[in-house]
Amino acid sequence: MTRLGVGFIGSGFNARFHMQGWVGVRDADILGVWSPDDKGAKSAAAYCRSLNVGDCKPYRSIAQLVADPAIDAIWLSGPNHARIENVEEIVDTIKRGKGALKGIACEKPLARNVAEAKRVKQLVDSVGLKTGYLENQLWAPHVEAGKKLLWARGAATTGRPYLARAAEEHSGPHSPWFWQGHLPGGGVL
């Protein structure tokens, strides 16, 4: 089987969550990372190498990352307010015949609002990219344990649950843009 070569857009808290999770992924390697912060890209690439999840290197542009024949897919985990700009650069590179990606996976949210989400979809559809959604906690052991408890105890006495909400605590995000309401967009879309 051929290994999947993945490039990351983004080098911050969320990207590193996914990079750390890659330790359990088979038949795929993280081979590149681009970030608007060159220092962040270099640090994230070194982090991937330290985790043995691929011979990752930093890239100076999204276009260079997409154009590398070793990169089969992009994990889009940069800031929400840069989503359209990042996807435009991916698509532009492909339209210029410089890249041959199999797909792109986008960290939540897809966009900050419905209009931006439609634009992202229009862009990826224009070059026939397969798409996926990234959720880094869906199968986490504590989430799985919570589901089991909900069904074993809660559903046993009250019936099938239709909606469950939970709060989770973690150490991030740390980037200032996340706390400026107009930049992240306000939630999952």
VENTANOR-V900327 format. One record per residue. N is the residue number from 1. RES is the residue in one small letter. PHI is phi as a letter, one per 40 degrees, with the letter a starting at -180 (* if undefined). PSI is psi in whole degrees, 0 to 359 (NA if undefined). Layout:
N_RES_PHI_PSI, N_RES_PHI_PSI
//
This chain:
1_m_*_139, 2_t_c_138, 3_r_c_145, 4_l_c_127, 5_g_c_123, 6_v_b_140, 7_g_b_141, 8_f_b_138, 9_i_b_114, 10_g_h_145, 11_s_b_12, 12_g_c_204, 13_f_d_308, 14_n_c_316, 15_a_d_319, 16_r_c_329, 17_f_d_312, 18_h_c_320, 19_m_c_316, 20_q_c_320, 21_g_c_341, 22_w_c_342, 23_v_d_328, 24_g_c_6, 25_v_c_132, 26_r_b_155, 27_d_f_28, 28_a_a_146, 29_d_b_145, 30_i_c_114, 31_l_b_347, 32_g_a_158, 33_v_a_137, 34_w_b_142, 35_s_a_148, 36_p_c_342, 37_d_b_104, 38_d_d_321, 39_k_c_319, 40_g_c_319, 41_a_c_316, 42_k_c_317, 43_s_c_317, 44_a_c_321, 45_a_c_317, 46_a_c_322, 47_y_c_315, 48_c_c_316, 49_r_c_322, 50_s_c_333, 51_l_c_353, 52_n_f_41, 53_v_b_10, 54_g_i_159, 55_d_c_70, 56_c_c_141, 57_k_b_153, 58_p_c_150, 59_y_b_150, 60_r_c_343, 61_s_a_159, 62_i_c_320, 63_a_d_317, 64_q_c_320, 65_l_c_311, 66_v_c_324, 67_a_c_343, 68_d_c_121, 69_p_c_344, 70_a_c_343, 71_i_c_116, 72_d_c_333, 73_a_a_154, 74_i_b_133, 75_w_b_112, 76_l_c_103, 77_s_b_29, 78_g_c_184, 79_p_d_143, 80_n_d_319, 81_h_c_350, 82_a_b_4, 83_r_d_306, 84_i_c_314, 85_e_d_317, 86_n_c_315, 87_v_c_322, 88_e_d_318, 89_e_c_322, 90_i_d_308, 91_v_c_318, 92_d_c_318, 93_t_c_317, 94_i_c_316, 95_k_c_331, 96_r_c_4, 97_g_g_21, 98_k_c_356, 99_g_a_154, 100_a_b_62, 101_l_c_150, 102_k_c_330, 103_g_a_178, 104_i_b_136, 105_a_b_133, 106_c_b_128, 107_e_c_147, 108_k_c_147, 109_p_c_156, 110_l_d_321, 111_a_a_174, 112_r_c_342, 113_n_a_174, 114_v_c_319, 115_a_c_317, 116_e_c_322, 117_a_c_318, 118_k_c_323, 119_r_c_316, 120_v_d_315, 121_k_c_316, 122_q_d_317, 123_l_c_308, 124_v_c_325, 125_d_c_329, 126_s_c_340, 127_v_b_9, 128_g_g_30, 129_l_c_136, 130_k_c_149, 131_t_b_157, 132_g_a_165, 133_y_b_135, 134_l_b_128, 135_e_b_110, 136_n_c_0, 137_q_b_359, 138_l_d_318, 139_w_b_18, 140_a_c_142, 141_p_d_320, 142_h_c_329, 143_v_c_317, 144_e_c_317, 145_a_c_320, 146_g_c_319, 147_k_c_317, 148_k_c_317, 149_l_c_317, 150_l_d_313, 151_w_c_319, 152_a_c_319, 153_r_b_309, 154_g_c_308, 155_a_c_333, 156_a_c_330, 157_t_b_334, 158_t_b_350, 159_g_g_182, 160_r_c_130, 161_p_c_143, 162_y_b_338, 163_l_a_132, 164_a_b_133, 165_r_b_147, 166_a_a_152, 167_a_b_143, 168_e_b_142, 169_e_b_136, 170_h_a_179, 171_s_c_7, 172_g_a_187, 173_p_c_158, 174_h_b_342, 175_s_c_135, 176_p_d_327, 177_w_d_328, 178_f_c_331, 179_w_c_6, 180_q_b_102, 181_g_d_322, 182_h_c_343, 183_l_c_312, 184_p_c_334, 185_g_g_349, 186_g_g_2, 187_g_i_184, 188_v_c_137, 189_l_b_NA
//
